[in-house]
């Protein structure tokens, strides 16, 4: 997984603000992040930039299990690793997430 190391955790919102399977854009320290809550409650944070050569937002994608289906090119992205699934290739920058007392924290 591609992650930032030795960063600081910043508040991104409370768990209830992130609806299951639907992305939400959050800006933290000049980073535009796409935050997703899987059906099992796991929260993921990624750059809100599609790795496809033409780019595009990821927050508009739909989550199924721990995979994101991007809205423009239907690429399947593993939210645990950020890797685009074959036959396509690429990787999304993922960020560590922790939840404490209902608050979602993202490491930048």
N, C-alpha and C positions, 0 to 999 in steps of 0.2 A: 504494500500500500504506500502511496506517496503521501506523506504527511509532513506538516511543519514540526520542527523539533525545538524544544526549549522555549516555547512561547508562553504567553500569559492567557489565562482563561478570561473571557468577557461574557457578560450576560446577553442572551439572545432572545429571551422571552420566557414565558411559563409554558409548561407542557401543553396545557389546554388550548393554547393559541395555534398549535400545529395540528391541523386536522389529518387523520390517517389517510395515507396514499396521495395526498395533495401537497405540492411544493409551496414554499413561501420564501420570498426574498427578504434577507436581513443584511443590512450594511454594518460592518464592524471594522473600524480602523482602515478605511479606504478599500476594504474588500467587500465585493458584492457576493454574498453566499446564497446558495439554494439549500434550504433546510427541509428535510423530509421526515415524516413519521410513518414508519411501516405499520402494518396491521397488528403486529405483535407488540407495538409500543416503542420499538427501537428507533432512536433519532439519529439521523445522519446529516452531516454538513459537507457541502461540496462547493467549489467555485461555480458560480452561475454562468459558466461558459462552456458550450458544447465543444468537444475536441474535434468535431468534424471540420474539414478545411474551410467551410463556409460559416462556421460558428453558429451562434444563436443561444437563446436562454435555455437553461435546463429546468428552472423552477416550474415551467409550464408542463413538464412531463408527468407521467402517471407511474406510481409505485405499485409493483406486484411482488409480494414476498420481499426479498432484499435486492430487487432489481428495479432500475429506473428505465422506462421507455421514453426516450427523448421525443419532444413534440414535433420536430421538423423532419428528422431522417429515420425515425423508428429504430435508432440504435438501442441496443440493450446494454445497460451499464450496471456492473456489480457495485452496489453501494458499500460493500464491506472493503473493497480493494480499489475502487475507482476504475477498474479495467473495463474497456469496451469488449463485448463478447464477439467471437468470430461469427460471421466471416469478416466483420469490420475490425478495425484496430485503433487503439488510442488509449488515453488514460485521463481521467478527471482528477484534479487536485482535491483530496479529501482532507478534512480537518477533524481532530479529536473532539469528541463530545462527552460531556458528563452532565448528569442530572442530579441536583441536590435540592431536597425540599420542594420539588415541583418546578424549580428554576433550571432552565437549559443554559449550559455554559459551553462556549466554543473556544478552543485554543487557537490563537493566531500567533 
